[in-house]
Amino acid sequence: MKTVTFKRVVELGFGAAHQQFRIGTHHVPEELCTGWFFEALVKDGDAIVAQADVPESKPAEGSTLLDLSAKDVLLALQSRTFTEDALLELVEMEQTGKNRKTVVDELYSLIEAIK
């Protein structure tokens, strides 16, 4: 299984293996994560496969997620599940701290995907 975040509704597979995935994060069987269609979804940004091993995305002891570089924050956001309240808190913290547009935009995108 792979953890995939879909930015739109997607149908993968054929016959008995056919599955529909709504907007959000899902555990997708490996066999559905292959082929030109899935690769196009990833390339276009409609599907984001979580990195299985993202050591650089882990904050150091005593720090928070938002202390990381923007790139590492974005990786961590894709590989974890957050509640809407947690995401709203992260938006507030980011806006009063570093206020990085890419991070704020991704947080709002994840909030919209939850709704």
Secondary structure, 3 states (H helix, E strand, C coil): CEEEEECCCEEECCHHHCEEECCEEEEECHHHCCHHHHHHHHHHCCEEECCCCCHHHCCCCCCCHHHCCHHHHHHHHHCCCCCHHHHHHHHHHHHHCCCCHHHHHHHHHHHHHHC
